[in-house]
Amino acid sequence: MFEIKPMDPQTYRQQTRRSTLIIVVLFVLLTMLLSTGAVSLLGQPGGDNFRYNLGGVIAGVLLTFALVRLQFWQQPWMAAAVYGWQLKRNLMRVTNVMHHVTSGVAANNPAALKLLRFYHLGLLQMHQLDGNTSALSSLTREIDQHRERMEAQGLDLEQTTFHSEWLTSLKP
């Protein structure tokens, strides 16, 4: 279950830049170390050592990925980046079944109405966190119309929690 949490956009961008910089520096150091080590251990002086350099880069990518997912993912300095990734991932899950959502909204299905409201709230937050104000203005009319539709049916507008069963209930 995923929940939209209030977050300051400036703090979010600062924290994600910092975590990205840490991971990039780690990646560069690992690939340089592994490539240099592979060439010095397995390579030939003056020979073609491209495959050892490439092997070091590939090993650096895999090791960086493993460290991020297994070690860094739970660290407090990665919290903003993890939250942003989870937000975008859940919005993509809704986007992938948007044709079912829109037909459910047209049929006044409460799960579809709530899911679309979650989607709108998530999009608003994502655009605010990313500093994408131009995309926000293009969504305003659609979001307002949907909010009015939910108010008319007496549904709760604070749909900040994503329930995966909403997705399964919409699929035929």
N, CA and C of each residue as an Amber inpcrd file, in Angstrom:
protein
   516
   0.8510000  -1.1740000   0.0000000   0.0000000   0.0000000   0.0000000
   0.8930000   1.2320000   0.0000000   0.5580000   2.2010000  -0.8200000
   1.3200000   3.4290000  -0.9450000   0.4390000   4.5950000  -0.5230000
   1.0310000   5.5510000   0.1750000   0.2850000   6.7300000   0.6070000
   1.0290000   7.9920000   0.2020000   0.2870000   8.9400000  -0.3560000
   0.8600000  10.2400000  -0.7090000   1.1150000  10.9990000   0.5920000
   2.3450000  11.4590000   0.7690000   2.7280000  12.1840000   1.9810000
   3.0640000  13.6230000   1.6160000   2.7250000  14.5560000   2.4930000
   3.1030000  15.9430000   2.2060000   4.6270000  16.0710000   2.2100000
   5.1500000  16.8260000   1.2350000   6.5870000  16.9770000   1.1230000
   6.8950000  18.3330000   0.4950000   7.8870000  19.0090000   1.0390000
   8.3120000  20.3000000   0.5040000   9.1110000  20.0700000  -0.7800000
   8.6840000  20.6700000  -1.8890000   9.3770000  20.4430000  -3.1650000
  10.8590000  20.8270000  -3.1470000  11.1760000  21.9270000  -2.4990000
  12.5760000  22.3590000  -2.4720000  13.4400000  21.3650000  -1.6920000
  12.9460000  20.9010000  -0.5590000  13.6630000  19.9030000   0.2400000
  13.7830000  18.6000000  -0.5350000  12.7080000  18.2030000  -1.2030000
  12.7160000  16.9830000  -2.0100000  13.8130000  17.0510000  -3.0730000
  13.8590000  18.1490000  -3.8260000  14.8550000  18.2760000  -4.8940000
  16.2710000  18.2970000  -4.3310000  16.4570000  18.9560000  -3.1990000
  17.7740000  19.0050000  -2.5680000  18.2230000  17.5980000  -2.1430000
  17.3220000  16.8540000  -1.5190000  17.6640000  15.5150000  -1.0430000
  17.8890000  14.5390000  -2.1980000  17.0870000  14.6380000  -3.2460000
  17.2820000  13.7260000  -4.3800000  18.5580000  14.0580000  -5.1430000
  18.9200000  15.3220000  -5.2310000  20.1940000  15.6840000  -5.8680000
  21.3640000  15.1150000  -5.0850000  21.2820000  15.2220000  -3.7660000
  22.3650000  14.7160000  -2.9240000  22.5020000  13.2000000  -3.0630000
  21.3840000  12.4730000  -2.9940000  21.4640000  11.0120000  -3.1120000
  21.9340000  10.6030000  -4.5070000  21.5040000  11.3190000  -5.5320000
  21.9600000  11.0220000  -6.8890000  23.4550000  11.2430000  -7.0200000
  23.9530000  12.3240000  -6.4550000  25.3870000  12.6150000  -6.5010000
  26.1850000  11.5200000  -5.7940000  25.7060000  11.0740000  -4.6530000
  26.3900000  10.0090000  -3.9170000  26.4640000   8.7410000  -4.7620000
  25.3680000   8.3810000  -5.3930000  25.3280000   7.1540000  -6.1920000
  26.2030000   7.2810000  -7.4330000  26.1990000   8.4410000  -8.0740000
  27.0400000   8.6460000  -9.2620000  28.5140000   8.5610000  -8.8900000
  28.9080000   9.1990000  -7.8020000  30.3020000   9.1300000  -7.3650000
  30.6850000   7.6910000  -7.0350000  29.8130000   6.9770000  -6.3510000
  30.0640000   5.5670000  -6.0400000  30.2320000   4.7590000  -7.3170000
  29.3540000   4.9780000  -8.2930000  29.4290000   4.2610000  -9.5600000
  30.7530000   4.5340000 -10.2630000  31.1400000   5.7910000 -10.3450000
  32.3940000   6.1480000 -11.0200000  33.5790000   5.4950000 -10.3200000
  33.6090000   5.5820000  -8.9970000  34.7110000   4.9760000  -8.2520000
  34.7610000   3.4540000  -8.4410000  33.6090000   2.8090000  -8.3490000
  33.5730000   1.3520000  -8.5210000  34.0100000   0.9330000  -9.9190000
  33.5090000   1.6020000 -10.9480000  33.8690000   1.2120000 -12.3150000
  35.3470000   1.4640000 -12.5860000  35.8670000   2.5800000 -12.0760000
  37.3000000   2.8410000 -12.2710000  38.1390000   1.8010000 -11.5330000
  37.7680000   1.5060000 -10.3140000  38.5040000   0.5330000  -9.5090000
  38.4410000  -0.8620000 -10.1320000  37.2510000  -1.2870000 -10.5150000
  37.0950000  -2.6230000 -11.0890000  37.7460000  -2.7440000 -12.4700000
  37.6340000  -1.7200000 -13.2960000  38.2760000  -1.7520000 -14.6160000
  39.7920000  -1.7720000 -14.4760000  40.3120000  -0.9050000 -13.6130000
  41.7590000  -0.8580000 -13.3950000  42.2580000  -2.1830000 -12.8210000
  41.5160000  -2.7150000 -11.8780000  41.8970000  -3.9980000 -11.2880000
  41.8790000  -5.1280000 -12.2950000  40.8660000  -5.1700000 -13.1400000
  40.7720000  -6.2270000 -14.1490000  41.9060000  -6.1300000 -15.1600000
  42.2310000  -4.9200000 -15.5800000  43.3150000  -4.7460000 -16.5490000
  44.6520000  -5.1080000 -15.9210000  44.8820000  -4.6780000 -14.6790000
  46.1780000  -4.9730000 -14.0470000  46.3410000  -6.4600000 -13.7270000
  45.2340000  -7.1390000 -13.4080000  45.3310000  -8.5650000 -13.0910000
  45.3090000  -9.4540000 -14.3340000  44.4650000  -9.1190000 -15.3020000
  44.2350000 -10.0050000 -16.4380000  44.7650000  -9.4710000 -17.7640000
  44.9960000  -8.1710000 -17.8390000  45.3770000  -7.5490000 -19.1000000
  46.8380000  -7.7320000 -19.4510000  47.1550000  -7.3000000 -20.6500000
  48.5260000  -7.3700000 -21.1500000  49.0290000  -5.9620000 -21.3880000
  50.2530000  -5.6670000 -20.9420000  50.8140000  -4.3330000 -21.1940000
  50.8990000  -4.0690000 -22.7020000  50.3500000  -2.9620000 -23.1260000
  50.3760000  -2.5870000 -24.5340000  49.3930000  -3.3650000 -25.3880000
  48.6230000  -4.2480000 -24.7880000  47.6740000  -5.0680000 -25.5380000
  46.2880000  -4.4520000 -25.5580000  45.3710000  -5.1430000 -26.2000000
  43.9880000  -4.6800000 -26.2610000  43.2690000  -5.1570000 -24.9960000
  42.9770000  -4.2320000 -24.0960000  42.3480000  -4.5530000 -22.8200000
  40.9140000  -4.0550000 -22.7320000  40.3270000  -3.8070000 -23.8940000
  38.9670000  -3.2690000 -23.9200000  37.9880000  -4.1680000 -23.1830000
  38.0720000  -5.4630000 -23.3930000  37.1140000  -6.3750000 -22.7620000
  37.2240000  -6.3470000 -21.2410000  38.4280000  -6.1270000 -20.7070000
  38.5890000  -6.0550000 -19.2550000  38.0320000  -4.7320000 -18.7080000
  38.2430000  -3.6590000 -19.4760000  37.6480000  -2.3790000 -19.0870000
  36.1220000  -2.4650000 -19.1200000  35.6000000  -3.0520000 -20.1860000
  34.1500000  -3.2150000 -20.3070000  33.6060000  -4.1030000 -19.1900000
  34.3200000  -5.1700000 -18.9000000  33.9100000  -6.0540000 -17.7970000
  33.8830000  -5.3220000 -16.4710000  34.8550000  -4.4400000 -16.2370000
  34.8760000  -3.6390000 -15.0150000  33.7010000  -2.6850000 -14.9370000
  33.3430000  -2.0800000 -16.0750000  32.1910000  -1.1690000 -16.1020000
  30.8980000  -1.9390000 -15.8410000  30.7350000  -3.0770000 -16.4890000
  29.5260000  -3.8840000 -16.2830000  29.4410000  -4.3530000 -14.8340000
  30.5700000  -4.7940000 -14.2770000  30.5830000  -5.2080000 -12.8680000
  30.2670000  -4.0180000 -11.9600000  30.7530000  -2.8310000 -12.3190000
  30.4610000  -1.6220000 -11.5400000  28.9820000  -1.2810000 -11.5600000
  28.3580000  -1.4330000 -12.7270000  26.9150000  -1.1750000 -12.8440000
  26.1410000  -2.1470000 -11.9570000  26.4850000  -3.4270000 -12.0630000
  25.7750000  -4.4460000 -11.2840000  25.9900000  -4.2600000  -9.7860000
  27.2060000  -3.9530000  -9.3950000  27.4980000  -3.7600000  -7.9820000
  26.8110000  -2.5000000  -7.4370000  26.8160000  -1.4340000  -8.2270000
  26.1220000  -0.2100000  -7.8150000  24.6350000  -0.4790000  -7.6500000
  24.0410000  -1.1670000  -8.6140000  22.6220000  -1.4940000  -8.5370000
  22.3250000  -2.3140000  -7.2850000  23.1570000  -3.3180000  -7.0260000
  22.9490000  -4.1670000  -5.8490000  23.0860000  -3.3620000  -4.5580000
  24.0650000  -2.4950000  -4.4860000  24.2440000  -1.6770000  -3.2810000
  23.0580000  -0.7460000  -3.0590000  22.5800000  -0.1300000  -4.1340000
  21.4470000   0.7870000  -4.0070000  20.2110000   0.0410000  -3.5150000
  19.8890000  -1.0790000  -4.1430000  18.6620000  -1.7990000  -3.7880000
  18.7540000  -2.5270000  -2.4490000  19.9310000  -3.0810000  -2.1350000
  20.0340000  -3.9090000  -0.9340000  20.5220000  -3.1460000   0.3000000
  21.3050000  -2.1030000   0.1090000  21.8790000  -1.3880000   1.2490000
  21.3220000   0.0280000   1.4200000  21.3700000   0.7940000   0.3430000
  21.0520000   2.2260000   0.4420000  19.5610000   2.5100000   0.4740000
  18.7500000   1.6270000  -0.0950000  17.3070000   1.8560000  -0.2440000
  16.6380000   2.1970000   1.0880000  17.0850000   1.6120000   2.1860000
  16.4660000   1.8280000   3.4930000  17.1110000   2.9770000   4.2660000
  18.1420000   3.5920000   3.7230000  18.8480000   4.6600000   4.4380000
  18.0330000   5.9520000   4.4200000  18.1140000   6.7350000   5.4970000
  17.3530000   7.9980000   5.5570000  17.7320000   8.9880000   4.4500000
  18.9810000   9.0030000   4.0220000  19.3900000   9.9530000   2.9820000
  18.8190000   9.5980000   1.6030000  18.2400000   8.4040000   1.4700000
  17.6200000   7.9920000   0.2100000  16.0950000   8.1020000   0.2600000
  15.5320000   8.5030000   1.3940000  14.0760000   8.4790000   1.5820000
  13.3280000   9.2850000   0.5220000  13.8000000  10.4730000   0.1920000
  13.0970000  11.3000000  -0.7910000  13.1270000  10.6520000  -2.1780000
  14.2730000  10.1130000  -2.5690000  14.3890000   9.4680000  -3.8770000
  13.5220000   8.2120000  -3.9420000  13.4940000   7.4430000  -2.8750000
  12.6670000   6.2350000  -2.8280000  11.1940000   6.6120000  -2.9060000
  10.7960000   7.6440000  -2.1670000   9.4060000   8.1010000  -2.2060000
   9.0230000   8.5440000  -3.6230000   9.8810000   9.3320000  -4.2600000
   9.6090000   9.7870000  -5.6230000   9.4850000   8.6280000  -6.5940000
  10.3510000   7.6260000  -6.4380000  10.2960000   6.4520000  -7.2980000
   8.9900000   5.6930000  -7.0710000   8.6000000   5.5220000  -5.8140000
   7.3630000   4.8000000  -5.5100000   6.1360000   5.5580000  -6.0070000
   6.1520000   6.8770000  -5.8680000   5.0390000   7.6990000  -6.3640000
   4.8910000   7.5160000  -7.8680000   5.9850000   7.6510000  -8.5910000
   5.9230000   7.5220000 -10.0480000   5.5560000   6.1040000 -10.4640000
   6.0190000   5.1330000  -9.7460000   5.7040000   3.7290000 -10.0440000
   4.2050000   3.4630000  -9.8840000   3.6140000   3.9800000  -8.8110000
   2.1790000   3.7680000  -8.5980000   1.3370000   4.5580000  -9.5870000
   1.7760000   5.7410000  -9.9630000   1.0660000   6.4940000 -10.9990000
   1.1230000   5.7470000 -12.3270000   2.2510000   5.1120000 -12.6140000
   2.3730000   4.3430000 -13.8500000   1.4490000   3.1230000 -13.8320000
   1.2720000   2.5240000 -12.6740000   0.3490000   1.3910000 -12.5720000
  -1.0670000   1.8240000 -12.9560000  -1.4550000   3.0190000 -12.5450000
  -2.7790000   3.5350000 -12.9040000  -2.8090000   3.8930000 -14.3860000
  -1.7630000   4.5210000 -14.8740000  -1.7030000   4.9010000 -16.2880000
  -1.8550000   3.6820000 -17.1870000  -1.2740000   2.5720000 -16.7850000
  -1.3320000   1.3580000 -17.6020000  -2.7510000   0.8110000 -17.7650000
  -3.6490000   1.1460000 -16.8640000  -5.0440000   0.6780000 -16.9650000
  -6.0150000   1.8580000 -17.0760000  -5.5100000   2.9830000 -17.5590000
  -6.3430000   4.1940000 -17.6120000  -7.5940000   3.9880000 -18.4580000
  -7.5430000   3.1560000 -19.4870000  -8.7450000   2.9110000 -20.2910000
  -9.8370000   2.2510000 -19.4480000  -9.4570000   1.3860000 -18.5130000
 -10.4370000   0.7820000 -17.5980000 -10.9290000   1.8220000 -16.5850000
 -10.0190000   2.6840000 -16.1500000 -10.3850000   3.7080000 -15.1660000
 -11.3970000   4.6700000 -15.7710000 -11.1200000   5.1470000 -16.9780000
 -12.0400000   6.1150000 -17.5970000 -13.4030000   5.4900000 -17.8780000
 -13.4230000   4.2230000 -18.2940000 -14.7370000   3.5950000 -18.5120000
 -15.4500000   3.3690000 -17.1770000 -14.7040000   3.0720000 -16.1200000
 -15.3030000   2.9360000 -14.7940000 -15.8380000   4.2550000 -14.2670000
 -15.1180000   5.3310000 -14.5290000 -15.5870000   6.6630000 -14.1150000
 -16.8600000   7.0170000 -14.8720000 -16.8980000   6.7040000 -16.1630000
 -18.0960000   6.9860000 -16.9600000 -19.3040000   6.2100000 -16.4370000
 -19.0510000   5.0150000 -15.8470000 -20.1300000   4.1940000 -15.2930000
 -20.3810000   4.4940000 -13.8130000 -19.7260000   5.5400000 -13.2800000
 -19.8490000   5.9510000 -11.8690000 -19.4370000   4.8520000 -10.8900000
 -18.4510000   4.0560000 -11.2580000 -17.8940000   3.0360000 -10.3800000
 -17.1080000   3.7430000  -9.2660000 -17.4890000   3.5520000  -7.9900000
 -16.7990000   4.2500000  -6.9000000 -15.2980000   3.9560000  -6.8400000
 -14.8820000   2.7310000  -7.1170000 -13.4500000   2.4000000  -7.1040000
 -12.7120000   3.1770000  -8.1840000 -13.3120000   3.2890000  -9.3620000
 -12.6880000   4.0390000 -10.4590000 -12.6170000   5.5220000 -10.1250000
 -13.6750000   6.0590000  -9.5230000 -13.6790000   7.4640000  -9.1300000
 -12.5860000   7.7480000  -8.0960000 -12.4490000   6.8750000  -7.1220000
 -11.4170000   7.0530000  -6.0900000 -10.0220000   6.8910000  -6.6850000
  -9.8710000   5.9300000  -7.5670000  -8.5680000   5.6970000  -8.1920000
  -8.1500000   6.8930000  -9.0370000  -9.0840000   7.4620000  -9.7760000
  -8.7550000   8.6340000 -10.5830000  -8.4150000   9.8240000  -9.6910000
  -9.0820000   9.9480000  -8.5650000  -8.7650000  11.0330000  -7.6270000
  -7.3540000  10.8370000  -7.0560000  -7.0170000   9.6080000  -6.6770000
  -5.6510000   9.3210000  -6.2170000  -4.6550000   9.6920000  -7.3070000
  -4.9440000   9.3080000  -8.5300000  -4.0690000   9.5950000  -9.6660000
  -3.8670000  11.0960000  -9.8230000  -4.9500000  11.8560000  -9.7470000
  -4.8440000  13.3080000  -9.8760000  -4.0170000  13.9110000  -8.7360000
  -4.2760000  13.4710000  -7.5080000  -3.5090000  13.9800000  -6.3670000
  -2.0290000  13.6090000  -6.4910000  -1.7570000  12.3990000  -6.9390000
  -0.3730000  11.9730000  -7.1420000   0.3150000  12.7580000  -8.2440000
  -0.3960000  12.9990000  -9.3500000   0.1690000  13.8050000 -10.4330000
   0.4700000  15.2280000  -9.9750000  -0.4750000  15.7940000  -9.2220000
  -0.2400000  17.1420000  -8.7000000   1.0310000  17.1770000  -7.8620000
   1.1740000  16.2090000  -6.9640000   2.3610000  16.2080000  -6.1180000
   3.6250000  15.9630000  -6.9370000   3.5700000  15.0380000  -7.8730000
   4.7520000  14.7460000  -8.6770000   5.2090000  15.9770000  -9.4490000
   4.2730000  16.6940000 -10.0580000   4.6310000  17.8910000 -10.8070000
   5.1590000  18.9820000  -9.8810000   4.6020000  19.0950000  -8.6850000
   5.1090000  20.0740000  -7.7250000   6.5120000  19.7190000  -7.2720000
   6.7420000  18.4450000  -6.9650000   8.0630000  18.0130000  -6.5110000
   9.1070000  18.1980000  -7.6040000   8.7300000  17.9340000  -8.8370000
   9.6640000  18.0840000  -9.9580000   9.7750000  19.5210000 -10.4490000
   8.9300000  20.4150000  -9.9390000   8.9620000  21.8150000 -10.3660000
   8.3980000  22.0180000 -11.7590000   7.4620000  21.1920000 -12.1700000
   6.8680000  21.2350000 -13.5010000   5.5140000  21.9460000 -13.4370000
   5.5410000  23.2630000 -13.3170000   4.3010000  24.0220000 -13.1490000
   3.4760000  24.1030000 -14.4260000   4.1000000  24.0050000 -15.5890000
   3.3310000  24.0960000 -16.8340000   2.3980000  22.8960000 -16.9890000
   2.8290000  21.7270000 -16.5640000   1.9670000  20.5480000 -16.6470000
   0.8060000  20.6470000 -15.6640000   1.0360000  21.3120000 -14.5360000
  -0.0300000  21.4790000 -13.5460000  -1.1970000  22.2800000 -14.1060000
  -0.9000000  23.3420000 -14.8250000  -1.9670000  24.2040000 -15.3270000
  -2.8380000  23.4930000 -16.3540000  -2.2680000  22.5690000 -17.1120000
  -3.0610000  21.8630000 -18.1200000  -3.9890000  20.8230000 -17.4960000
  -3.7040000  20.3900000 -16.2720000  -4.5220000  19.3820000 -15.6000000
  -5.6540000  19.9680000 -14.7590000  -5.5810000  21.2240000 -14.4500000
  -6.4830000  21.8470000 -13.4830000  -7.9530000  21.6380000 -13.8250000
  -8.3290000  21.8520000 -15.0620000  -9.7420000  21.7460000 -15.4530000
 -10.2670000  20.3240000 -15.2500000  -9.4960000  19.3380000 -15.7230000
  -9.9070000  17.9340000 -15.5880000 -10.0150000  17.5300000 -14.1130000
  -9.0710000  17.9830000 -13.3040000  -9.0800000  17.6560000 -11.8740000
 -10.2850000  18.2860000 -11.1880000 -10.5780000  19.5280000 -11.5190000
 -11.7260000  20.2120000 -10.9150000 -13.0430000  19.5380000 -11.2900000
 -13.1800000  19.1420000 -12.5360000 -14.4070000  18.4610000 -12.9770000
 -14.5860000  17.1390000 -12.2390000 -13.5060000  16.4030000 -12.0820000
 -13.5960000  15.1220000 -11.3950000 -13.9180000  15.3150000  -9.9150000
 -13.3180000  16.3300000  -9.3100000 -13.5950000  16.6220000  -7.8940000
 -15.0750000  16.9510000  -7.7080000 -15.6340000  17.7630000  -8.5900000
 -17.0570000  18.1080000  -8.5110000 -17.9340000  16.8650000  -8.6600000
 -17.5420000  15.9690000  -9.5230000 -18.3020000  14.7270000  -9.7290000
 -18.2960000  13.8830000  -8.4500000 -17.1410000  13.8110000  -7.7890000
 -17.0470000  13.0390000  -6.5460000 -17.8460000  13.7030000  -5.4290000
 -17.7920000  15.0370000  -5.3630000 -18.5710000  15.7550000  -4.3430000
 -20.0620000  15.5090000  -4.5320000 -20.4990000  15.5020000  -5.7830000
 -21.9170000  15.2820000  -6.0710000 -22.3710000  13.8930000  -5.6280000
 -21.4620000  12.9370000  -5.6300000 -21.8100000  11.5770000  -5.2130000
 -21.5010000  11.3350000  -3.7370000 -20.9780000  12.3380000  -3.0580000
 -20.7000000  12.2180000  -1.6310000 -19.4820000  11.3650000  -1.3050000
 -18.5550000  11.2530000  -2.2380000 -17.3390000  10.4580000  -2.0000000
 -16.2540000  11.3270000  -1.3600000 -15.4270000  10.7020000  -0.5590000
 -14.3290000  11.3890000   0.1160000 -13.2960000  11.8460000  -0.9150000
 -12.9120000  13.1150000  -0.8510000 -11.9530000  13.6730000  -1.8050000
 -10.5030000  13.3840000  -1.4330000 -10.2550000  13.0240000  -0.2010000
  -8.8840000  12.7650000   0.2560000  -8.4900000  11.3230000  -0.0290000
  -8.2450000  11.0290000  -1.2710000  -7.8420000   9.6870000  -1.6890000
  -6.3210000   9.6440000  -1.8200000  -5.6340000   9.7120000  -0.6950000
  -4.1760000   9.7620000  -0.6970000  -3.5370000   8.3830000  -0.5700000
  -4.3360000   7.3580000  -0.4080000  -3.8100000   6.0050000  -0.2730000
  -4.1760000   5.1920000  -1.5050000  -3.1760000   4.5140000  -2.0520000
  -3.3890000   3.6750000  -3.2300000  -3.7090000   2.2570000  -2.7720000
  -4.8410000   1.7570000  -3.2250000  -5.2560000   0.3890000  -2.9090000
  -5.1970000  -0.4260000  -4.2090000  -4.3480000  -1.4360000  -4.2520000
  -4.2030000  -2.2230000  -5.4860000  -5.4690000  -2.9860000  -5.8550000
  -6.3250000  -3.2310000  -4.8750000  -7.5740000  -3.9350000  -5.2150000
  -8.4760000  -3.0720000  -6.0990000  -8.2730000  -1.7540000  -6.0760000
  -9.0170000  -0.8920000  -6.9990000  -8.6920000  -1.2780000  -8.4440000
  -7.4260000  -1.5570000  -8.7020000  -7.0200000  -1.9340000 -10.0490000
  -7.6590000  -3.2450000 -10.4730000  -7.6260000  -4.2200000  -9.5800000
  -8.1820000  -5.5280000  -9.9350000  -9.7020000  -5.4680000 -10.1020000
 -10.3600000  -4.5970000  -9.3470000 -11.8170000  -4.4980000  -9.4750000
 -12.2480000  -3.8630000 -10.7990000 -11.3370000  -3.1360000 -11.4560000
 -11.6940000  -2.4750000 -12.7110000 -11.4900000  -3.3580000 -13.9240000
 -10.6220000  -4.3570000 -13.7900000 -10.3360000  -5.2170000 -14.9440000
 -11.4850000  -6.2000000 -15.1540000 -11.8840000  -6.3880000 -16.4150000
 -13.0030000  -7.2940000 -16.6900000 -12.6400000  -8.7520000 -16.4400000
